Amino acid sequence: MYILEVTFPYNPIGAAYVDLFDNINEVVSYEVKDNWEQFVRNAEPASVTFWDQVNDRNIQRIVTKVPSKIDSPCVDTSFNLHHPEELVFDTINPKMSLPKSDKNVIAVGTFPGEFWDIFPQLKWYGYDYLNFMQDYRKEHYDLAIIGSSLDKSLKLLYKPTEAPVVCYNPLCYRGMPTNSSECLRVRSSVKSDISSVYQKIKGEIVGTPIGEKGCNYEAFNNQYWVPMNDMWWKGWKDPGMNVLTKEGNITFCNGWVLPQYLIREGYLEV
């Protein structure tokens, strides 16, 4: 069983994802449960284009932050889930199979879940960087994965000499770009036609540019359609930092690049 999360379904990317399913569970905060549609309109007016499209399916609402349990799926203020048996789901037949490997892998932070499927023996340290670094320095592993972290000031001083590393947190080694006058990027508005963005996602091959220059969706104009990492969302963009960059034995992923792509492009051996 997989839980597939869509951050916000009422935009071109979220709507294209939701279209794959007939049944979805929509999480709604208790404070806005009675005026959810209006809340969506106020939050992102351009995305109301997809309201009817998203809601043209079986939707089970999950109300969060409820002060007391109600008669439908909900999460109370103590983070207890009630009535999970009422959640809806789809049965799907995946078209892709992932390779399996018995390699010794250590990991820390947040990274794509497919790594767990490929490397069943993966040892995850959660966010315990102290214990992770102790084993990281020993290099008694076949692969190390440095996931993303909410701590944007995190810096790692040690770099393995031989063992391969996949790093989803480029800032922990690179830091912020030094030439801020060239790298500073003000987050822009939605300039692209959102219906066109949606149609490209549904009909074009992955990697087709979907956003106009200067538009928020420009962040997805790369070969994997992944939003560029912290250098985008925090207002920074390093002109020399691609989605994938290899420096010695470290592969930097400046975005949520799935291990399937890393394998296909030769960055990851299984």
N, C-alpha and C positions, 0 to 999 in steps of 0.2 A: 504494500500500500504506500502511496506517495501523497503527500500534502503539497499541492502546487499553489503558490501564493502570487497574487497580483496586487501590487501596491495600490493602484488606482485604476479601476476598470473603465472610467469614463474619459479616456483619452485614446488616441489612435492605437497606441501600442497595447494598452490594457484591453481594449475592445477586440482587437485582432486575436489576442490570446484567449479571451473568454469565448469567442466564437467557436472554439474547438470543442466546447462542452455544452451539453443540454441541461445539466444540473450544476448549480453553483451555490456555495454558502457565502453570503455577504455579511461582513462584519460592520455593524453600525453602533456608534456610541449612544448610550442611554440619553445623553443630553439633546441629541438631535433626531431621535428615532421617530418623532411625530412630524418632522418637517425635513426628512432626509433629502428629498428631491430638491427642495429650495436651497438646502445647505450645499448641495453639489453645484447648483447653478451659481451660487455666490462664490464658491471656492474656485471654480474654474469655468467661467461662462462659456468659453469656446467649446468645451467638451460636452456640453449638453446635447450636442449633435448625436451622441451615442447613447443617450438615456434609453430611448425606446428599444434600440438594438440590443443593449445589454439585458434589459428587462423582458425581452421576448423569449423567455425560457423559464425553467423551474428554478426559482430562487428561494432559498431558505435563509431567513435573516437570523443572525446571531447578535444579540444585543450585549454590549460590554459595559462594564462599570455599573451594573444594576445594584441598587442599594439592598435589594432582597430578591430572592429567587422568583422568577415568573414562569408561566406555563408554556414556555417555548425555549429553544436553545439560548443560553445566556452565560455570561461570565460575571461573577460578582466581584466586589471590591477586594476580595481576598484571593482573586485569581482562580476560583473554583469554577469548572465548567459543569453546567447542568443540562440535562436532556441531550447528551451527545448522540443517543440512538436515533434522534430525529434529523441529524445532519444528512444531507443528500450527497450522492457520489455518482460518478460515471465509471463504467468498466471500459478500459481501452486496451488495444493491442499495439504495443510499441513497435515501430518500424526499425528501431535501431537496437543493436546489441552491443554491449560493452565488453571489452576483453577483461579477463581476470588475471591477477598477478599475485604471487606469494612474496613479493619484495617487502623488505623491512622499511616502513615509511613512518616518519614522525611528523606531526603537524601541530600548529598552534593558531589561534584566531579563527576567523570565519573564511570559508572557502567553498567552492561548489561541491554539493553533496555527492556528485558522481564519483569523486575520488574514493568514497567509501565502497562503492560498488566495484570499482576496479582493483582496489587494494584492501581486501577484507581484513588484513592484519594491521591496518593503519592504527597507530597509537596517537590519540589526540590528547593534548595537554590543556584543552580548554583555553583559558586566558592566563594560565600560569606560566608566564614568560621566564621566570626564574628557573624552574625545573626544566623547562624546554631548553633553555640555553645551556644547561649543564650537559645534556645529551647532544645538543647541536654542536658543541665544541669538540666532542669526542669523535664525531663523524663515523660512528659505528652503525650506519644506516645506508640504505640504497637511495633514498630520496627524502628531502625535507620540504615541507610546505609551510610557508609563512603567510597566514591569512590576514585579512584586513582587521582593523581594530578601531574602536571608537576613540582611542587615545592617539590623536594626530601628532602628538609631540614625541611619540615612541621612536627611539633611535637604537639601532643594533650596531655594535662596534665590530663584532666578529663576522668574518666571511669564511665559509669552508674553502679549503684549498682544492679538494677534488670532488667531494660528494655533490651531486646535482641538487639544485634548489629551485623551487617554483615560488615566486614571491608576489602576493597580491597586494602588498603594501609598499609600493616603490618609495614612499616618503621615509620609511624607516632606514633606508640606506642613502637615498638621494637628497633628502631634505627639500625645502621649498626652492624653486628656481631663484638664482641670485639676481638676475636682471628683471626686477619686478616691473619696470616701465614697459618691457616688451611682453611679459608673460601675464600681466594682470588682465583678467577678462571679466567684464561686467555681465552678469547673467542677463540674457536678453529675453524678449517676449516671444510669443508664438507668431512667427511671421509666415510660416508655411501654411498652405491650405490643408487642414487636418483630414479632410476626406481623401485628398490625394496621398497623404502620408499613410493613411489606413490601407488604401488600395495597393500601394507599393509593397507594404508589408505582406499583404495577403497574396499578391500576384507575382512579385519580382523575386529574383534569387537573393539570398543573403549577401549583403555587401553593397547592394544598390543604394546610392545616396537617397535619403528620404527627407532631409531637411534643408531648407535654403540657408545660405550663408548668413550668420548673425541670428539664426533662430535657435531656440532651445533644442530642437530636434537635430540640429547639426551635430550635437554630441554623439549621435548614433551613426554618423557617416563614417563607418569603418568596415573592415572586411568581415566583422562578426556581429554587427548590429548591437554592440554592447555599449552602455554609457561609459565614457571615460571616467576614470577613478577620481580620487579626491582632488586632483589638479583641476578637474572641471567643476565639481560641485562646490568646492570651497572658493571658487572665483579665480583659480589658477590654471594655466595651461602651459606646459613646458613644450616649446616648439620642437625640441629634439626627442621627445618621448612619444613613441608610437604605442599602439595597443599592445604589441609584443616587442620586447627588446631583450636580447641576450647579451650579457656581459660576462665572459668567462663561463663559469659553470652555473651562473644564476640567470634564470629566465624571469624577467619582470613582466607582470600582467597589469597594464594600466587600465583595468576594467575587468568585468566578470567573465573572463575567457574560460570556456568550459574545457575540461581535460580532453574531450573528443577532438577539439581543434588543435590542442597542443600535440596530441598523438599524430594527427593527420599532417601537421606541418613539420614534424620531426623534432619538436622541442621536448617531447616526453617519450621515453622508452618504457615499455611495459614488460 
